Amino acid sequence: MQTLDEHTFLAWRREPLLSYAIYLESKDSHDECFDMVEAGLQQPAEVLQNIPPENFMTATRQRAWDGIDLLSLAYSAGHTIADLRALYPTILEYWEEFANYDRAFDVQACAAEQGFPHFALPGDGYEQVNRMICLGILLGWGNLLPRLAPVIDFNNHEKDGLVERLLAFSIDNRDTAWPECTRHLPYIKTLKIFAAEKNQRPALMKDYLRQWYDASRREPYYDSHARDTSFSGYWSWEAAAITCLLDIDDSSYRDAKFYPADLVAFHRQPPSMRSEPA
């Protein structure tokens, strides 16, 4: 993905709190990570066989983290949705490769280091998983979610009601009646939207978006624009994904803060009309 010049960034950015300096620093950092991990994995076999499994795990984990961060950063900065769609399968491959190395590490690790999820739903991994699922849906890659699910499920013994409901549209036998969310607020409020009658859903979603940021005060992204260079925008990805999956009329909240309306509009195009990657 090409880096935007400052003129293009200022003309097209979607997140007004994102500065060009932060975008540039974050984008360069992500690109450097991708290049370093790729170079490391391309070393001769006789070199790779002497590298501890933990090194592969930590390097590919950082690449997986940076991958999902790049997707949200690129959306906030004003990259085209076609660019985001083209990038998503590569980021999914990063997640799968990390999962493979993490499982290999888990097998040989000491007991105290075994049994951890790839992305812990009760912790900060929840927000990463939420973005990865929702962007897969919104970018028209629902057919890839069956590959993502095993990465999420690994050692996550506590189910999550929102994750189960989102995945159920692409994967059979998910527990769509699960009544809890591992991170609770703001996500627990989405379960009422799934359960509501069709004509009640627009008002419930509008209210969800109105409360979303304040209800997110325990989430890692809260107030991140004021802290450091990790800021990649404030978006309720789940509000957009649920709107698409449940075919909710979003006319009453289309202009709401934190709602990525153009991603919903993109998803609602016939597949043949979506801008495909070259």
Steps between C-alpha positions, in 0.01 A plus 500: 500500500648832389542778757278803440665836442396779733277674246303183430484418870354840590249478217376148571556412866192367676620553859553871572699428819767311304797720407720438199805467727338219701375332183845512343681376810253215554490398134880496475523295820251243371675474163836456672358220713360320195831527315709383797283197574488402133878526472544298817276220378683487165835409656662168401361187661824434688461841666129467572539163671720656768258781586295438819123449440427794729676735258277393211193534721577850628602633158194369317277612787622857462442477126143379560439786743648753259293356216162569657626837623600589144151420371333735747770766458462488122124539525535801731766656276286488187632206303246365254274217606630305200850525651371374834317214334815401311705500820265297721596148376867577563426606857300182551805303384707686762251392767508140381879492489522639852250235615717225348814623674314559826369143500852370432630708791216378724593135439857539624450773763514439872170449681484862618518625140251258347128531438472865404271619217643656187274801571354497852136610486488610866798729433619746236479227237124549494522834325741359241270204435198728473672711236618198304156339490313821423737617228482157341123537484500862385765450233310211347724221629241309702607187314841524672363507855502118530880532482502768769279314748758234604751776572246667729377181666841361598508478883222761531287282725262783592256574219398850397145585395590761238778293344272196482222697331729667248666174399170313477419671170798324339554192719261231619453395862599825671319566828268787407316476833809572711387781735830662604788697350845446646580873498141598588472871409435622244450169320235341723251759372522359148330179612172689543524612139531143377201396713275794405228511239611642164314829544661558842858454387571843347414682824701254707803538274472878503500489880792257502709738290403795718635322808783308332802715584413568864413133549844411360697670777658169609601404148861540380404748227323742736665845499786356294527814286634686805749235613745382238555398140275195524192701399330366189155655528175459690255272321225268615582226254243272659219753444575499128539122477174437687322752279609301195433154640152588627423727204409791728378825345776739610341819367441629855863458609699500176669826596563400862842547649711181509291331228700399188211560262696464178604147597133411542421654162785301345378174653147563372611527140445188289826299507544558127505877557753509781837643411721197469874507565719495192 
